[in-house]
Every structure is written in structure tokens, then in C-alpha cells.
């Protein structure tokens, strides 16, 4: 009987871990780095009415890095769990390119609707770190943009860190250790976090989720 109970509890723990990520040290939150098959993550076209392009997200297991090739169309990779108050921490770097097309572009989403028609994005460009998007406003939707207070993005090829936090109706971005953007009128009380592909190869590592009261 005791062995059966222990086995059942073990299975329950494993299911919960796979559904929400792997637990890390206290205070660090949950490790959200995807498995090789990207289970618990879903590709969503931007806009959601578009067709998805070729598969462009994959894990580099040796380096423990999530790679986005950036050439499969505009889309987001959404973590499949609706969240309320939380901090999503991401480390990222753009793959350097040469030539005229060097306006690096990607993003981190928080409090999105499931299909991405409502979206709140931390813009990742050389001028990035700012919040913008489309948020509910009563029975309507409104566009918003909260400019970055300073430029904190490192050069392509260098690792950056970003923390995007949602608490109540306030969203905030900390980029490379400094809070650079805040928006206080988020109309979505819950939503989804996601990463963006928008034409440039980018790598992500150390994805961490910390849920807040």
C-alpha cells in the first residue's frame, strides 16, 4: 500500500513538473527551457489569421539554448499556461549578421490572449526594452507604447538579460539590470508569456518564471 502511494505521488509530481517547468533554487523560479520536442510551447502566427511558416524553433541540447532561426515568418512561441502576476526572466542574444539588414528585432510577450490578438510586448531591438502593444480598454482595445528610459541593449553576439513583470494592471521591464519601461493600464488580468520571431536569428537561454502573489 505504501509503495503504491509513493508511486502515485511520484507520478503526480512528474506531471506537474512537466506541465509547469522544472523547479530551480529558491527565489529563481521555475526553469522553462523547453524539451527537444518543444512540448508545452505552441507556435502562434502573427497576426493569428496568418498561416505558420516552416519550423524555426529548436533546442541546442549541448549548449542548452533555444534557437530561433528567424526565417520562418512572424510568430510567437507561447508557453501553454495562463498566468496572472509573474516575472518572466530571459537571457538572449542576436546572431550577428552583415550587410544592410541589421535592424535586429525580436520580443518578449506577457499577458497575451491565447491567440495573440491581445498582446503586450517588450521590444527587443537595439533601441529596445520598451513596452508596446494592444490592450483591452473596457469593451474596446487600445494601442499603447511606453518608451525606454535609456538604451541598454548590448551589441549582437553578446548576451542580454531581461525581466518582464506583470502585477495587477502594471507591466515593467528590467533590461540588463535597469528598469527601462513601465505601463500601468494593462487591461488583461491574466494571459500568456511568449517569445517572438521577427526576421532575425536569436538565441534564448535560462528562461525562468516566478509567479507572484
N, C-alpha and C positions, 0 to 999 in steps of 0.2 A: 504493500500500500504506500509506504513512504517513498520507495523508488519510483512508483508511478506518479506520485505527486511532484517529486523533484523533476522528473522528466517533463511533466506538463508545464511547470513553472519555467523551465529552461526554454521550451518551445515558445511560450508566450513572450519571454524576454527577447528572444531572437527575432520574432515577428515585429515587435515594437521597435527594435533597433534598426531593422531594415526599412521600416516604414518612415522613421524619423531621422535616420543617420546614426553614426556611431558616437557614443559618449566619449568626451575627452576630459582632460583635467578640469577640476572645479574652476568655474569662472570663465573658461574658454568657450563653453557652449558645446554644441553638437557638431561633429565633423560631417559635412555634407558632400565631401568629394564623391562623385558618382562611381558606381561599379563599371566594369568594362562594357556592359550592355546598356548603360545609362538608365537602369531601372529606377523608378520613382521620379524621373525627369521626362518632360514632354516637349517636343518641338511645336511651337505655335507661330504661324506665319504672321508677318506684319505688313499690311493690315490683315486681320484674321480671315478676310474673304479671299485672300490670295492663295494660290497653290504652293505647297512646300517645294523647295528645290532639292538638290542632292544632299545626302547626309554629310554634314560638315563638322560635327562634333565627335570627338573620340578621346579616350583616355590614353595617355602615355604612362603605362604602369611603371616602367623603370624609373621615371622621374616623378611619378605621382602628380602629374599635371593634366588638366583638362585643356585640350587643344581645340580651338575653333579655327577652321581653315579660312573662313570669311568669304568663301566664293560660292556658297550655296543659296544665296538670296537673303533678303532681310527677314530676320526671325528672332524669336527669343527661345531660350531653353528654360522651361519653367519647372520649379520644384513643386511636386504634386501634393502639397499640403497647405490648406488655407491657414493663415496666421493672423494674429491680432497685433499685440505690441511685441516688438522684437528688434534685434540688431543683426544685420547680415554683414559679416566681415569677409572681405575678398582681397586676395593678392593677385595682381595681374601685370602683364607686360605685353606691349605690342611687338610683333615680329618686324624688325626694320625692313623697309622697302626703299628702293632707289627710283629715281625718275620723278616725273611731275606729280604723280598721285601719292602724296604723302600727308594728306589730311586725315590722320588716324581717327577711327571712330568705333565706339562700342558703347555699352552702357550696363548699368545695374538697375533692375526694377524692384519696386516694393509696393505692396498694397494694390497690385493689379487685379482686375477681374480675371476670371478663368480663361477667357478668350483674348484678353489683352486689349479690348475696346476701351476700357478704363485703364489708364496707365500713369505711373509716377516714376520717372527715370532720373537716375544720377548719370549725367552725361560724361562719358569718358572720351575726351579729345585733349589736344594739347592746351586748350583753353578751358578744360572741363572741370568737373566736380560740382557743377550747378545742377539744381533740380528743375525739371520742367515736365509737362505732360497734360493730361486731360483728366479732370477730377469731377465727381458728382457735385452739383450745386442745387439742392432742392430737387425739383423734377427735371432739371436741365443738366448740362455738362458745361464746364468752362475750361479753357486753356489757361495755363499758368507758366511762369518762369521766374526762378529765384536766382539771380546772377551770382557767380562765385565771387567771394570777397578778395581772393587772390589766386594767382596761378601756382599750383603745387605739383602739376604733373611732371614726372621725370621723362627723360628722353626715351625714345623707342629702344627696346632691348633691356631697359632697366626695370626692376620690379617696383611696383607701387602698392600701397595698401589703402583700402577704402572701407569705411564703416557707414552703412546706411541704416538709420534707426527710425522706427515708427512708434510713437507713443501718443495715444489719443488722436487728435487731429494734426499733430506736429510731425513733420519729417525733417531729418537733419542728415548732413553728410560731413564726415571727417575724412579728409584726404591727406595721406602722409602725415598724420598726427595733428592736423589743424582743422577745426570746424570751418567750412568754407561756404555752406549754403543751408538755409532753413526755410521751410514752408509750413505755415500754421493753419491752413484751411483744407487739409485733406478730407474729402467727403466720403471716403471709403473706410468704414470702421474695421474691416478685415480685408485680406487679399493674399496675393501670391508673390513670392520673390522669383526673380529670373535673371538670366544673363542674355546679352544681346549680341547678335552677329549683324554687322552692317558694312561689309565690303573689305574688311582688313583682318589678317590673321592675328589672333591674340591668344595668349595662354593665361590660364587661371590656376591658382593653387591655394591650399589652406582655406577652403571655403568653410566658414563657421557660422552657425546660427545660435543665437542666445535669445530665448524667449523671456519677456519681461512681464511683470505684474501690471 
